[in-house]
Amino acid sequence: MHEDDIYTKDGTVDFHGNPAKKKSSGTWKACPFILGNECSERLAYYGMSSNLVVYFKEKLGQHNSTASKSVTNWSGTCYITPLVGAFIADAYIGRFWTILCFSILYALGMTLLTLSASIPGLKPGNCEDGVCYATGAQLAVFFIALYMVALGTGGIKPCVSSFGADQFDDSDEKEKKHKSSFFNWFYFSINIGALVASSVLVWVQTNVNWQWGFGIPAVVMGIAVISFFSGTRLYRHQKPSGSPLTRICQVVVASFRKMGVKVPEDYKELHETADSESVIVGSRKLEHTKNLSFFDKAAVVVPEDKVKETPNPWRLCTVTQVEELKAIIRLLPIWATGITFSTVYGQMGTLFVLQGLTMDARMGNSNFKIPAASLSIFDTLSVIFWVPVYDRIIVPVARKFTGHKNGITQLQRMGTGLFISIFAMVSAGILELIRLNYVKRHNAYDQPVVPLSIFWQVPQYFIIGCAEVFTFIGQLEFFYEQAPDAMRSLCSALSLTTVALGNYLSSLMVTIVTDISTRGGKPGWIPDNLNYGHIDYFYYMLALLSAINLGVFLLISNWYTYKKPIQDVQ
């Protein structure tokens, strides 16, 4: 076998820092350990977050709107902290060590959370009519544990999908073809974890106690650490390449320092290394693109740059460095359109649950009641159904018509999900209108549960699950593929911040709507007793916002320019 066929060509190395061998590392044989870690971590996360609004309401004594905001703020933070983990991974210690260290922190946070619900001194007491009230110290311990988990997930989320994709050599067409499937099955594994969480763990929290409800995820998180570490010898690693923020700043500063310099018409006159490798460790060179030409000034060579010596990177940058910045800027408008979708997605953990609490939770004629938070299982089942359908049916069929290797482009996939999400909000709004009409007809305003089956919520959950398969998985793949090689964790984190900002936007909208709708002594759209409210108006408002967002996305997609790697790292 030729030496070129023995080693990967995308710059990956093994655990000892030697060039990674194709035969004994990476590909699908390394993926079970990575997917196992992600499945376990998501089981722990959703096992805690799915029913968290109920814990805030019943164990910490918070009102509906406050509990909803507490959950969305924490959930939002879980998707902001990935920026920290991604920066550490890309710049300093690599994805493997970042995942491992932050997984341990996550497990410690889960352990403290379990203790806060178990030990009498830390466990909320002073209970009355099924509602408990926590002291300041008890709240402090609970929130410290909760935000330790938020920080822990910040090191895992942006790195684990990129680390899994790193196991497939970008320069090998056969391996590259499997990379798209990896993202589908990665999301599939997330939802297997979520399936167990939203069914078994939510039932345990509702019908047994919160000690077990938090304790089981803590044990599972310990298993996640062991699972991930077990595959060490099989992994391929991308070397950390130094601070990406420094490189971005260098391009910006160099561009402004040469503001008066004219960019040559022939881009080949711009500065780039003569070597086959980029100056950025482990990164392929990028081909010059014509848009955002102002930043090309950073690569214009002037006499003061002393190219024959080592040039000052704050005065002269390579074309690849400039293209890194351009790639990030081009991603930002696409990124922004994901915020509204995440706001819609976030309703599953807040208003959908509160809506479900007012409906008949019995299964048929039995006395068994399904917890309102467990309805998210139908979102999970939807994803589990649609992932193989998409991967095994939609992609091959679409490929015959489009000729595209993935059936449809990543942007087309994301746009389809944005369109589908509109119908989830319309469905939720119609259901709430029907529920409120019953309340009005029977004067059942003070009736906590109306005789309308909670299973009428299934369509809104199922539609969101379908939209996820298109938008979230498409987003994962898009941000990995279009990110500069040395900034993939950071760009994965950037895509995750849409979930954070979506939660924050939801929290802001709830605050504004509550403030405006309660003026003049009115109960408002989202009162503690939803029979006096109008959350259907809130759903319709989100449907309208989603439709506008889809229009903006379509305009931006037509403008987008894809990145173009010149060659593989030798």
C-alpha positions in Angstrom: 0.0 0.0 0.0 1.3 3.5 -0.9 2.3 5.6 2.1 -0.3 8.2 1.0 -3.0 5.6 1.5 -1.9 4.7 5.0 -2.3 8.0 6.7 -5.1 10.6 6.7 -4.5 13.7 4.7 -6.6 16.2 6.6 -4.0 16.9 9.3 -5.5 14.6 12.0 -3.2 12.8 14.4 -3.6 9.9 16.9 -3.5 10.1 20.7 0.3 10.2 20.7 0.5 13.0 18.2 1.6 10.9 15.3 -0.2 11.0 11.9 -3.4 9.1 12.1 -3.5 5.7 10.3 -6.7 5.2 8.2 -7.0 1.5 8.9 -6.7 1.6 12.7 -8.3 4.9 13.6 -11.5 6.9 13.1 -14.5 6.2 10.9 -17.5 4.4 12.2 -15.4 2.2 14.6 -14.6 5.2 16.7 -18.1 6.7 16.6 -19.9 4.3 19.0 -17.9 5.8 22.0 -18.6 9.3 20.9 -22.3 8.7 20.2 -22.6 6.8 23.5 -21.2 9.8 25.3 -23.6 12.1 23.6 -26.6 9.8 24.2 -25.8 9.6 27.9 -25.2 13.3 28.3 -28.4 14.2 26.5 -30.3 11.7 28.7 -28.9 13.5 31.7 -29.7 16.9 30.3 -33.3 16.2 29.2 -33.9 14.1 32.3 -33.4 17.3 34.2 -34.7 20.0 31.9 -37.9 18.3 30.6 -39.6 18.7 33.9 -37.6 21.5 35.4 -40.4 24.0 35.0 -42.5 21.8 37.3 -39.7 21.7 39.9 -39.4 25.5 39.9 -43.2 25.8 40.3 -43.9 23.0 42.9 -40.6 22.7 44.8 -39.3 26.3 44.7 -42.7 28.0 44.8 -42.3 30.1 41.6 -45.2 31.5 39.6 -45.9 30.3 36.0 -44.2 33.2 34.3 -41.2 33.2 36.7 -40.8 29.5 36.4 -40.9 29.7 32.6 -38.3 32.5 32.6 -36.1 30.6 35.0 -36.0 27.6 32.7 -35.4 29.6 29.5 -32.6 31.6 31.1 -30.9 28.5 32.3 -31.4 26.6 29.1 -30.2 29.7 27.2 -27.0 29.7 29.3 -26.5 26.1 28.4 -26.2 27.2 24.8 -24.0 30.3 25.4 -21.3 28.5 27.5 -20.3 26.4 24.4 -18.5 29.5 23.2 -16.1 29.1 26.2 -15.6 25.4 25.6 -15.1 25.8 21.9 -12.5 28.5 22.3 -10.5 26.4 24.8 -10.7 23.4 22.4 -9.7 25.2 19.2 -7.1 27.3 20.8 -5.4 25.3 23.5 -6.2 21.7 24.5 -8.2 20.2 21.6 -11.6 18.7 21.4 -10.8 15.4 23.2 -9.5 16.9 26.5 -12.2 19.6 26.5 -15.0 17.0 26.2 -13.4 14.8 28.9 -12.7 17.6 31.5 -16.1 19.3 31.0 -17.9 15.9 31.3 -16.4 15.4 34.7 -17.6 19.0 35.7 -21.0 18.1 34.4 -21.1 14.9 36.5 -20.1 16.8 39.6 -22.9 19.4 39.0 -25.5 16.6 38.6 -24.3 15.0 41.9 -24.7 18.3 43.8 -28.1 18.8 42.2 -29.1 15.3 43.5 -27.9 16.2 47.0 -29.9 19.5 46.9 -33.1 17.4 46.3 -32.2 14.7 48.9 -30.5 16.1 52.0 -33.0 17.7 54.5 -30.9 20.8 55.0 -30.6 21.4 51.3 -34.0 20.1 50.2 -36.8 22.7 50.0 -39.2 22.4 53.0 -42.1 24.5 54.2 -44.6 22.7 51.9 -48.3 23.7 51.7 -50.9 22.2 49.3 -48.2 20.5 47.3 -46.1 23.6 46.8 -42.8 24.0 48.6 -40.8 27.2 49.3 -37.0 27.2 49.4 -34.7 29.3 51.6 -32.1 31.6 50.2 -29.3 29.1 51.0 -31.2 26.2 49.4 -31.8 28.3 46.3 -28.1 29.2 46.2 -27.0 25.5 46.3 -29.6 24.5 43.7 -28.6 27.3 41.2 -24.8 26.6 41.7 -25.4 23.0 40.8 -27.7 23.9 37.9 -25.1 26.3 36.4 -22.3 23.9 36.9 -24.2 21.6 34.6 -24.6 24.6 32.2 -20.9 25.1 32.2 -20.2 21.4 31.8 -22.5 21.1 28.8 -20.7 24.1 27.3 -17.5 22.1 26.9 -19.3 19.0 25.5 -21.9 20.4 23.0 -19.7 22.3 20.6 -16.9 19.7 20.5 -18.6 16.3 20.4 -20.3 16.7 17.0 -17.1 18.2 15.5 -15.0 15.5 17.1 -17.2 12.8 15.6 -17.0 14.5 12.2 -13.2 14.6 12.6 -13.2 10.8 12.5 -13.9 11.0 8.7 -11.1 12.2 6.4 -12.2 15.3 4.4 -9.7 14.4 1.6 -11.1 10.9 1.2 -14.3 10.9 -0.9 -15.5 7.6 0.5 -15.1 8.7 4.1 -16.5 12.2 3.4 -19.7 10.6 2.1 -20.2 9.0 5.5 -19.8 12.3 7.3 -23.2 13.6 6.3 -24.8 10.4 7.6 -22.8 10.8 10.9 -24.7 14.1 11.6 -28.0 12.3 11.1 -27.1 9.4 13.5 -25.5 11.8 15.9 -28.9 13.6 16.3 -30.6 10.2 16.4 -28.5 9.3 19.4 -29.4 12.6 21.1 -33.0 11.7 20.8 -32.6 8.1 22.1 -31.3 9.7 25.2 -34.1 12.2 25.2 -36.7 9.4 24.7 -35.6 7.7 27.9 -35.5 11.0 29.7 -38.9 12.3 28.7 -40.6 9.0 29.5 -38.9 7.1 32.3 -37.2 9.9 34.2 -40.1 12.4 34.0 -42.3 9.6 35.3 -39.9 8.9 38.2 -39.7 12.6 39.1 -43.5 12.9 39.0 -44.5 9.6 40.7 -41.5 8.5 42.8 -39.4 11.5 43.9 -36.9 14.1 42.7 -33.9 12.4 44.5 -34.2 9.5 42.0 -35.2 11.8 39.3 -31.9 13.7 39.5 -29.8 10.8 40.8 -30.3 8.6 37.8 -29.1 11.3 35.3 -26.0 11.8 37.6 -25.1 8.1 37.4 -25.7 8.1 33.6 -23.4 11.1 33.3 -20.7 9.1 35.0 -21.3 6.3 32.5 -20.9 8.9 29.7 -17.4 9.8 30.9 -16.3 6.2 31.0 -17.8 5.5 27.6 -16.0 8.4 26.0 -12.6 7.6 27.6 -12.9 3.9 26.5 -12.4 4.9 22.8 -9.2 6.9 23.3 -6.9 4.7 21.2 -9.3 4.8 18.2 -9.8 8.6 17.9 -8.4 11.0 15.4 -7.5 14.4 16.7 -7.3 17.8 15.0 -4.4 19.8 16.6 -5.3 23.0 18.4 -4.2 25.9 16.3 -3.9 28.9 18.6 -6.5 31.6 19.4 -8.9 32.0 16.4 -10.0 35.4 17.9 -6.4 36.6 17.7 -6.3 35.7 14.0 -9.6 37.4 13.3 -8.4 40.6 15.1 -5.1 40.5 13.1 -7.1 40.6 9.8 -9.3 43.4 11.0 -6.4 45.5 12.3 -4.3 44.9 9.2 -7.2 45.9 7.0 -7.8 49.2 8.7 -4.0 49.9 8.8 -4.0 49.6 5.0 -7.3 51.3 4.4 -5.8 53.5 1.7 -4.1 50.6 -0.1 -5.7 49.4 -3.4 -6.5 45.7 -3.7 -4.8 44.3 -6.9 -7.2 42.9 -9.6 -5.2 39.7 -9.7 -5.8 38.0 -6.4 -2.7 35.9 -6.9 -0.7 39.0 -5.9 -2.1 38.8 -2.4 0.1 37.3 0.3 -0.1 33.5 0.9 2.6 31.0 2.0 4.4 29.1 -0.8 4.3 25.9 1.3 1.6 23.3 0.7 0.3 23.9 4.3 -1.4 26.9 5.6 0.4 28.9 8.3 -2.5 27.9 10.6 -1.8 24.5 12.2 -3.9 21.6 10.7 -5.8 23.9 8.4 -6.1 23.7 4.6 -5.5 26.8 2.5 -8.7 28.5 1.4 -9.3 29.9 -2.1 -9.8 33.6 -2.5 -13.4 34.9 -2.8 -14.5 38.2 -4.3 -17.0 39.5 -1.8 -16.1 41.4 1.4 -13.1 42.7 -0.5 -12.3 45.3 2.1 -10.6 42.6 4.2 -8.4 41.6 1.3 -6.4 44.7 2.1 -4.9 42.7 5.0 -3.2 40.5 2.5 -1.9 43.2 0.2 1.9 43.3 0.2 3.5 46.8 0.6 7.3 47.5 0.9 7.1 47.9 4.7 5.9 44.4 5.2 9.3 42.7 4.8 7.9 39.5 3.3 11.4 38.0 3.0 11.6 38.1 6.8 8.9 37.0 9.2 6.1 39.5 8.5 4.2 41.2 11.3 0.8 39.4 11.5 -0.8 42.6 12.6 0.2 44.2 9.3 0.2 41.4 6.8 -2.1 38.3 6.8 -2.4 35.4 4.4 -5.3 34.9 2.1 -6.4 31.9 4.2 -6.5 34.1 7.3 -8.6 36.6 5.5 -10.9 33.9 4.2 -11.4 32.6 7.7 -12.9 36.0 8.7 -15.0 36.2 5.6 -16.3 32.7 6.2 -17.4 33.7 9.8 -19.1 36.9 8.5 -20.9 35.0 5.8 -22.2 32.5 8.4 -23.7 35.2 10.7 -26.9 36.1 8.7 -27.7 32.4 8.4 -27.0 32.0 12.1 -29.4 34.8 13.0 -32.3 33.2 11.2 -31.9 30.1 13.5 -32.9 32.2 16.6 -36.6 32.4 15.8 -36.7 28.6 15.1 -35.1 28.0 18.5 -37.7 30.2 20.1 -40.4 27.9 18.7 -38.5 24.9 19.8 -38.1 26.3 23.3 -41.9 26.3 23.9 -41.8 22.5 24.4 -40.1 22.9 27.8 -42.3 25.8 28.9 -45.8 26.8 27.5 -46.4 23.3 26.0 -46.0 21.8 29.5 -48.1 24.5 31.2 -50.8 24.0 28.6 -50.6 20.2 29.2 -51.1 20.6 32.9 -54.6 22.0 32.3 -55.7 19.0 30.2 -56.8 15.4 31.0 -53.6 13.4 31.4 -55.3 10.0 31.7 -54.5 7.3 29.2 -57.8 6.1 27.9 -60.2 5.0 30.7 -57.4 4.0 33.1 -56.3 6.0 36.2 -52.7 6.2 34.9 -51.8 9.8 34.2 -49.0 10.8 31.9 -46.9 13.8 33.1 -47.4 16.8 30.9 -43.6 17.1 30.4 -43.6 13.5 29.1 -45.4 14.6 26.0 -42.1 15.7 24.6 -41.5 12.0 24.0 -43.6 12.5 20.8 -41.1 15.1 19.6 -38.4 12.6 20.3 -40.3 9.8 18.5 -40.8 12.1 15.6 -37.1 12.7 15.3 -36.3 9.0 15.7 -38.9 8.3 12.9 -37.7 11.1 10.5 -33.9 10.6 10.8 -33.8 7.1 9.1 -36.6 8.2 6.7 -34.5 11.2 5.7 -31.2 9.3 5.5 -32.5 6.2 3.7 -35.4 7.4 1.7 -35.5 11.2 1.1 -31.8 11.6 0.4 -31.6 8.8 -2.3 -34.8 9.9 -4.0 -33.8 13.6 -3.9 -30.3 12.7 -5.2 -31.8 11.2 -8.4 -33.5 14.5 -9.2 -30.9 17.0 -8.0 -27.6 15.1 -8.6 -26.4 16.5 -5.3 -24.5 14.0 -3.1 -26.7 14.8 -0.1 -29.9 15.0 -2.0 -30.5 18.6 -1.2 -28.2 21.3 0.0 -27.8 22.1 3.7 -29.5 25.5 3.2 -32.4 23.9 1.4 -32.7 21.4 4.3 -32.7 24.2 6.9 -35.3 26.2 5.0 -37.6 23.2 4.8 -37.5 22.9 8.6 -38.2 26.6 9.1 -41.3 26.2 6.9 -42.5 23.2 8.8 -42.1 24.9 12.2 -44.8 27.5 11.4 -47.4 24.7 11.4 -46.3 23.6 14.9 -47.3 27.0 16.4 -50.5 27.1 14.4 -51.4 23.7 15.7 -50.7 24.7 19.3 -52.7 27.9 18.9 -55.7 26.1 17.5 -55.7 23.5 20.3 -55.6 26.3 22.9 -58.5 28.0 21.2 -60.5 24.8 21.4 -59.6 24.4 25.1 -60.6 28.0 25.9 -63.9 27.7 24.0 -64.7 24.7 26.2 -63.9 26.7 29.4 -66.1 29.6 28.1 -69.0 27.4 27.2 -69.0 25.5 30.5 -67.9 28.4 32.7 -65.0 26.2 33.9 -62.6 29.1 34.6 -61.7 27.8 38.1 -61.5 24.1 36.9 -57.8 23.2 37.0 -58.2 20.4 34.4 -60.6 20.4 31.5 -61.9 17.1 30.0 -59.8 17.5 26.9 -57.2 14.7 26.3 -53.6 15.8 26.7 -52.9 13.7 23.6 -54.3 16.4 21.4 -50.9 18.0 22.0 -49.2 15.2 20.0 -49.4 16.9 16.6 -47.6 20.1 17.7 -44.8 18.0 19.3 -44.6 15.7 16.2 -44.4 18.7 13.8 -41.5 20.3 15.8 -39.7 17.0 15.7 -40.0 16.8 11.9 -38.8 20.4 11.7 -35.8 19.6 13.9 -34.6 16.9 11.6 -34.4 19.4 8.7 -33.2 22.5 10.5 -31.1 21.5 13.5 -29.2 18.6 11.7 -28.8 20.8 8.6 -27.5 23.5 10.8 -25.0 21.2 12.5 -23.6 20.0 9.2 -23.7 23.4 7.6 -21.7 25.1 10.3 -19.1 22.3 10.4 -18.6 22.2 6.7 -18.5 26.0 6.2 -16.3 26.7 9.2 -12.6 27.2 8.6 -10.8 24.0 9.6 -9.2 25.5 12.7 -12.4 27.1 13.9 -14.9 24.2 13.7 -15.6 23.9 17.4 -16.1 27.7 17.6 -18.6 27.6 14.7 -20.4 24.7 16.2 -20.7 26.7 19.4 -21.9 29.6 17.3 -24.7 27.5 15.8 -25.7 26.4 19.4 -26.0 30.0 20.5 -29.1 30.3 18.4 -30.8 28.0 20.9 -29.6 30.3 23.8 -30.8 33.4 22.1 -34.0 31.7 21.1 -34.6 31.0 24.8 -33.7 34.5 25.8 -36.0 35.9 23.0 -38.8 33.7 24.4 -38.1 35.0 27.9 -38.1 38.6 26.7 -41.3 38.1 24.7 -43.0 36.5 27.8 -41.9 39.5 29.9 -43.1 42.1 27.3 -46.4 40.3 26.6 -47.1 39.9 30.4 -46.3 43.5 31.0 -48.5 44.8 28.2 -51.4 42.3 28.5 -51.8 42.7 32.3 -52.3 46.5 32.2 -55.6 47.7 33.6 -55.9 44.8 36.0 -56.4 42.2 33.2 -55.1 38.6 33.8 -52.9 38.8 30.7 -52.0 36.2 28.1 -50.0 33.9 30.5 -51.6 34.1 34.0 -51.2 31.4 36.7 -54.6 30.2 35.8 -54.4 29.7 32.0 -58.2 29.5 31.8 -58.2 33.3 32.1 -55.3 33.7 29.7 -54.7 33.6 25.9 -51.5 31.7 25.2 -53.1 31.0 21.8 -52.3 34.6 20.9 -48.7 34.0 21.9 -48.5 30.9 19.6 -50.0 32.9 16.7 -47.5 35.7 17.3 -44.7 33.1 17.0 -46.2 31.6 13.8 -46.2 35.1 12.2 -42.6 35.7 13.4 -41.5 32.3 11.9 -43.1 33.2 8.6 -41.2 36.5 8.4 -38.0 34.7 9.4 -38.4 32.2 6.6 -38.7 35.0 4.1 -35.5 36.6 5.4 -33.7 33.2 5.3 -34.7 32.6 1.6 -33.2 36.0 0.7 -30.0 35.4 2.6 -29.6 31.9 1.2 -29.5 33.2 -2.4 -26.7 35.6 -1.4 -24.5 33.0 0.4 -21.1 32.0 -1.0 -19.6 28.6 0.0 -16.0 28.3 1.2 -13.5 26.7 -1.1 -10.5 24.7 0.3 -7.6 24.7 -2.2 -6.0 21.4 -1.1 -5.6 19.0 1.7 -2.8 19.3 4.3 -0.1 16.8 3.4 
